Amino acid sequence: MKPLICTMLIMLLTGTVLCDGPIVAQPPPRERSRRLRDSVVEHRDLEYANINGKPLLLDLYLPKGVKNPPLLVWIHGGGWRNGDKGRGGKLLAVGINAGYACASINYRLSGEATFPAQIHDCKAAIRWLRAHADKYGYDARRIGVGGSSAGGHLVALLGTSGSNKDLEGKVGTHLDQSSSVQAICDMWGPTDFLQMDAHALPGARFKHNDPRSPESLLIGGPILENKDKVAKANPITYIDKQDPPFLIIHGSKDPLVPVHQSYLLHQALQKKKVPVTLRVVEGAGHGGREFNAPDIDAQILKFFDEHLKQPK
């Protein structure tokens, strides 16, 4: 069997790629990168807040020739202890060519500050972006957020805690602005830390109940001894019927964040009648190439288009 035919057959059998039309050859990575650079105006390392002399930074990417576009904000993963805003994250590649402005933010990591510092920073970034919408030329009324892993947890928390004063914090100088967002794309993010080990894959070596786990480091102590803090960090704690729509994406074989975590969030949102779609990618792990499939990119874009470009 020829290699191309074999590859297509495997993709069809595993459900990795589902296309409504013909498979279109993608340009090489360098060409895609060049096209992206040519279509965007970059504003790098903008300071959205300053804490004890440490600047908190974000990057902003504006599509050329698009007037007042919606804004997509990416929040990176890394177990709350690593990671960086990088070059725009998943949503930049999906959003810019579809006419979205995009931003990618840094936040304090767990080695610098424990929870709720991370969500305080994310909310401060949203307030800054809303306050500067007229200056940079995007629509402050239409903001969607996405993130993976720890970033998925933080975007879910952004979506469900919009009216919670404790998680709002007082970071930054735009406290008069709202930190609410209009659409959430949560990619394999954790929710209830206390249920992670019980629903891990058979033989999983990573132990979330360990006092040195990323979850324990995030809240500043072993999660089994700090259940009140775990509840405060759980997006499900704050769900109400006013929350924005969610798209949740998770791999069925995730060895780090069990897919059960997304089932919990999906069920809780449904119970409160919040619009939500759960996409479980069969056989996929914790991130990876399966999540770069064209049909997943198309689903993400369709979700944001529906809720940011054609809001009901």
PLY file of the C-alpha trace (Angstrom):
ply
format ascii 1.0
element vertex 312
property float x
property float y
property float z
element edge 311
property int vertex1
property int vertex2
end_header
0.00 0.00 0.00
1.35 3.45 -0.93
2.42 5.58 2.09
-0.09 8.40 1.44
-3.02 6.02 1.02
-1.92 4.11 4.15
-1.73 7.32 6.18
-5.18 8.44 5.03
-6.66 5.03 5.87
-5.18 5.08 9.38
-6.55 8.59 9.94
-10.01 7.54 8.85
-10.02 4.36 10.93
-8.84 6.11 14.09
-11.13 9.08 13.69
-8.17 11.44 13.92
-9.30 13.54 10.95
-12.89 13.98 9.85
-13.32 16.17 6.78
-16.50 17.29 5.01
-14.57 18.06 1.83
-11.41 17.03 0.03
-8.10 16.84 1.86
-6.13 19.96 0.99
-2.34 19.92 1.09
-0.96 22.32 3.68
2.06 24.52 2.92
5.33 23.69 4.71
5.74 25.09 8.26
8.15 27.83 7.15
5.72 29.00 4.48
2.82 29.00 6.95
4.95 31.00 9.40
5.86 33.53 6.69
2.23 33.94 5.65
1.23 34.48 9.27
3.92 37.14 9.79
2.82 38.93 6.63
-0.80 39.10 7.76
-0.35 40.38 11.33
0.83 43.43 13.26
2.63 42.37 16.46
2.84 44.24 19.76
5.15 42.20 21.99
5.76 42.40 25.74
3.04 44.86 26.66
2.87 45.36 30.43
-0.63 44.76 31.75
0.30 44.90 35.46
3.29 45.25 37.75
3.65 43.42 41.06
6.45 44.47 43.39
8.54 45.62 40.47
7.89 42.51 38.34
6.11 43.30 35.07
3.36 40.99 33.88
3.43 40.88 30.09
1.23 39.97 27.16
1.60 39.90 23.39
-1.02 41.27 21.03
-1.46 40.28 17.38
-3.75 42.26 15.06
-4.89 41.03 11.64
-4.07 43.46 8.87
-7.03 45.03 7.10
-9.69 43.90 9.59
-11.73 46.58 11.35
-12.78 46.03 14.98
-12.32 42.24 15.10
-13.22 40.01 18.06
-10.32 39.09 20.36
-9.05 35.60 21.24
-6.81 35.28 24.31
-4.47 32.31 24.84
-3.39 31.14 28.33
-0.44 28.74 28.31
-0.05 25.47 30.20
2.93 24.01 32.05
1.49 22.76 35.33
1.22 26.35 36.65
4.98 26.17 37.32
6.45 26.39 33.79
5.56 27.85 30.43
5.44 31.18 28.66
3.21 33.20 26.34
5.55 32.11 23.56
4.52 33.01 20.02
0.79 33.26 20.50
-0.29 29.71 21.22
-2.92 27.59 19.49
-5.44 30.37 18.93
-3.05 32.57 16.93
-2.69 30.00 14.15
-6.45 29.38 14.16
-7.64 32.94 14.60
-5.54 35.49 12.70
-6.34 34.25 9.20
-10.01 34.06 10.19
-10.08 37.76 11.09
-9.53 37.65 14.86
-7.20 39.74 16.96
-5.21 37.48 19.28
-3.36 37.88 22.56
-1.17 35.58 24.64
-0.46 36.28 28.30
2.00 35.43 31.04
0.94 35.01 34.65
2.73 34.35 37.93
3.84 30.74 38.22
3.45 28.66 41.37
7.13 29.12 42.25
6.45 32.85 42.52
3.00 32.90 44.11
0.33 30.38 45.05
-3.31 30.34 44.02
-5.33 32.54 43.51
-2.51 34.72 42.12
-2.75 32.99 38.72
-6.44 33.72 38.16
-5.99 37.25 39.56
-3.40 37.83 36.84
-5.57 36.35 34.08
-8.46 38.59 35.08
-6.14 41.61 35.21
-5.00 40.83 31.66
-8.60 40.68 30.42
-9.35 44.02 32.11
-6.24 45.59 30.51
-7.18 44.26 27.10
-10.70 45.58 27.46
-9.41 49.01 28.55
-7.07 49.22 25.53
-9.46 47.97 22.86
-10.00 51.38 21.26
-6.26 52.08 21.16
-5.41 48.87 19.33
-8.60 48.45 17.34
-10.47 45.31 18.43
-13.91 44.76 19.96
-13.91 44.72 23.79
-17.45 43.28 23.80
-16.37 40.07 22.04
-13.56 38.28 23.87
-12.98 34.53 23.75
-10.31 32.66 25.70
-8.56 29.33 25.23
-5.86 27.38 27.00
-4.44 23.91 27.40
-3.68 21.85 30.53
-3.05 24.36 33.35
-4.14 27.04 30.89
-7.34 25.07 30.30
-7.99 25.12 34.03
-7.49 28.89 34.14
-9.75 29.65 31.17
-12.47 27.45 32.67
-12.11 29.38 35.91
-12.30 32.66 34.01
-15.54 31.49 32.48
-17.27 30.34 35.65
-16.04 32.89 38.22
-17.07 36.08 36.49
-19.10 37.33 39.45
-16.81 36.10 42.23
-15.14 38.99 44.07
-12.53 36.83 45.84
-11.12 35.60 42.54
-11.34 39.01 40.88
-8.33 40.31 42.80
-6.87 43.81 42.67
-4.03 43.27 40.20
-3.44 46.05 37.67
-4.87 49.54 37.31
-8.08 48.90 35.36
-10.33 47.68 38.14
-13.25 49.57 36.60
-13.23 47.18 33.65
-15.01 43.83 33.50
-13.01 40.60 33.40
-15.92 38.68 31.88
-15.41 36.76 28.64
-17.89 35.58 26.04
-16.64 32.10 25.02
-14.32 29.45 26.53
-12.22 26.77 24.81
-10.82 24.48 27.53
-8.28 21.97 26.23
-7.56 19.05 28.61
-7.61 21.24 31.71
-8.06 19.83 35.24
-11.03 20.73 37.41
-11.35 18.74 40.67
-7.80 17.93 41.79
-9.03 15.48 44.43
-10.49 13.12 41.82
-7.52 12.94 39.46
-5.68 9.94 40.90
-8.86 7.91 41.34
-9.63 8.19 37.62
-6.10 7.99 36.21
-5.22 5.51 33.48
-4.22 2.06 34.75
-0.56 2.11 35.69
-0.26 5.90 35.56
2.96 6.92 37.29
2.04 10.54 37.92
0.45 11.06 41.36
-1.56 14.22 41.88
-2.11 13.55 45.59
1.63 13.79 46.15
2.62 16.85 48.24
5.05 17.80 45.44
2.54 17.53 42.60
1.78 20.59 40.45
-1.65 20.85 42.07
-0.19 20.82 45.58
2.41 23.40 44.61
-0.31 25.56 43.09
-2.40 25.79 46.26
0.60 25.92 48.59
0.23 22.56 50.37
-0.79 18.91 49.89
-4.17 18.80 48.23
-5.43 16.07 50.58
-4.77 18.38 53.54
-6.20 21.52 51.92
-9.55 20.51 50.53
-11.04 23.98 51.05
-8.32 25.48 48.84
-8.86 22.76 46.25
-12.56 23.66 46.12
-11.67 27.33 45.66
-9.49 26.43 42.67
-12.18 24.23 41.07
-14.07 25.92 38.19
-17.11 23.78 38.96
-17.50 25.53 42.33
-18.64 28.75 40.64
-20.87 27.58 37.79
-24.16 29.39 37.31
-26.58 29.78 34.41
-25.04 33.13 33.40
-21.72 31.54 32.37
-20.54 31.84 28.74
-20.59 28.87 26.34
-17.85 26.24 26.59
-16.04 24.01 24.13
-14.10 21.30 25.99
-11.50 19.14 24.18
-9.71 16.21 25.81
-7.85 13.04 24.82
-9.33 9.72 25.94
-5.87 8.39 26.87
-4.49 11.44 28.64
-1.83 10.12 31.07
-1.52 13.36 33.06
-5.00 14.90 33.30
-7.62 12.12 33.22
-10.43 12.73 30.74
-12.80 12.27 33.69
-11.90 15.83 34.69
-13.57 17.15 31.55
-16.56 14.85 32.01
-17.06 16.41 35.46
-17.01 19.94 34.05
-19.25 19.02 31.13
-21.88 17.46 33.39
-21.82 20.36 35.83
-22.27 22.92 33.04
-25.12 20.91 31.55
-26.83 20.75 34.93
-26.86 24.55 35.09
-27.96 24.72 31.43
-24.78 26.45 30.27
-24.16 25.80 26.53
-21.33 23.26 26.34
-19.80 20.83 23.84
-17.36 18.10 24.88
-15.06 16.66 22.22
-13.17 13.54 23.34
-10.41 12.59 20.90
-10.16 8.81 21.01
-6.67 7.49 21.69
-5.13 10.93 22.13
-2.92 11.79 25.09
-1.97 15.04 26.79
-1.73 17.35 23.81
0.16 16.24 20.71
-0.35 16.12 16.98
-3.85 14.64 17.20
-5.09 18.01 18.38
-3.64 19.80 15.34
-5.98 17.91 13.01
-7.87 20.16 10.55
-11.27 19.11 11.86
-10.37 20.15 15.43
-9.11 23.52 14.24
-12.33 23.87 12.26
-14.44 23.01 15.31
-12.61 25.58 17.45
-13.05 28.26 14.79
-16.72 27.40 14.27
-17.30 27.64 18.02
-15.76 31.10 18.30
-17.46 32.28 15.10
-20.84 31.24 16.46
-20.42 33.01 19.78
-18.26 36.00 18.86
-19.11 36.81 15.25
-22.77 35.79 15.24
-23.77 36.06 18.92
-27.38 35.20 19.66
0 1
1 2
2 3
3 4
4 5
5 6
6 7
7 8
8 9
9 10
10 11
11 12
12 13
13 14
14 15
15 16
16 17
17 18
18 19
19 20
20 21
21 22
22 23
23 24
24 25
25 26
26 27
27 28
28 29
29 30
30 31
31 32
32 33
33 34
34 35
35 36
36 37
37 38
38 39
39 40
40 41
41 42
42 43
43 44
44 45
45 46
46 47
47 48
48 49
49 50
50 51
51 52
52 53
53 54
54 55
55 56
56 57
57 58
58 59
59 60
60 61
61 62
62 63
63 64
64 65
65 66
66 67
67 68
68 69
69 70
70 71
71 72
72 73
73 74
74 75
75 76
76 77
77 78
78 79
79 80
80 81
81 82
82 83
83 84
84 85
85 86
86 87
87 88
88 89
89 90
90 91
91 92
92 93
93 94
94 95
95 96
96 97
97 98
98 99
99 100
100 101
101 102
102 103
103 104
104 105
105 106
106 107
107 108
108 109
109 110
110 111
111 112
112 113
113 114
114 115
115 116
116 117
117 118
118 119
119 120
120 121
121 122
122 123
123 124
124 125
125 126
126 127
127 128
128 129
129 130
130 131
131 132
132 133
133 134
134 135
135 136
136 137
137 138
138 139
139 140
140 141
141 142
142 143
143 144
144 145
145 146
146 147
147 148
148 149
149 150
150 151
151 152
152 153
153 154
154 155
155 156
156 157
157 158
158 159
159 160
160 161
161 162
162 163
163 164
164 165
165 166
166 167
167 168
168 169
169 170
170 171
171 172
172 173
173 174
174 175
175 176
176 177
177 178
178 179
179 180
180 181
181 182
182 183
183 184
184 185
185 186
186 187
187 188
188 189
189 190
190 191
191 192
192 193
193 194
194 195
195 196
196 197
197 198
198 199
199 200
200 201
201 202
202 203
203 204
204 205
205 206
206 207
207 208
208 209
209 210
210 211
211 212
212 213
213 214
214 215
215 216
216 217
217 218
218 219
219 220
220 221
221 222
222 223
223 224
224 225
225 226
226 227
227 228
228 229
229 230
230 231
231 232
232 233
233 234
234 235
235 236
236 237
237 238
238 239
239 240
240 241
241 242
242 243
243 244
244 245
245 246
246 247
247 248
248 249
249 250
250 251
251 252
252 253
253 254
254 255
255 256
256 257
257 258
258 259
259 260
260 261
261 262
262 263
263 264
264 265
265 266
266 267
267 268
268 269
269 270
270 271
271 272
272 273
273 274
274 275
275 276
276 277
277 278
278 279
279 280
280 281
281 282
282 283
283 284
284 285
285 286
286 287
287 288
288 289
289 290
290 291
291 292
292 293
293 294
294 295
295 296
296 297
297 298
298 299
299 300
300 301
301 302
302 303
303 304
304 305
305 306
306 307
307 308
308 309
309 310
310 311
